[in-house]
Amino acid sequence: MTITIELDDAIRTDFQQEAESLGLSLDQLADAIIRRHIQSKSVDHSSALDPAFQKAMADSFRENDELYRRLAK
């Protein structure tokens, strides 16, 4: 399945940098995020996410905090 997501330039740049820092392509990082999300729904949240993923998720939310606030309005 192919999914297309439009990201503004700033978010795309952040996403690209995150993928590069992990040695992944954008597609690979997006696939990993989606798989982890689905996996987390099927098991206890406290043990489903490994520490590296929890850190990446927290960093992503922190970096995009302003965007989430604007979208929530």
Secondary structure as GFF3:
##gff-version 3
##sequence-region A 1 73
A	DSSP	alpha_helix	9	21	.	.	.	ID=ss1
A	DSSP	alpha_helix	26	42	.	.	.	ID=ss2
A	DSSP	alpha_helix	45	48	.	.	.	ID=ss3
A	DSSP	alpha_helix	51	63	.	.	.	ID=ss4
A	DSSP	alpha_helix	65	72	.	.	.	ID=ss5
###
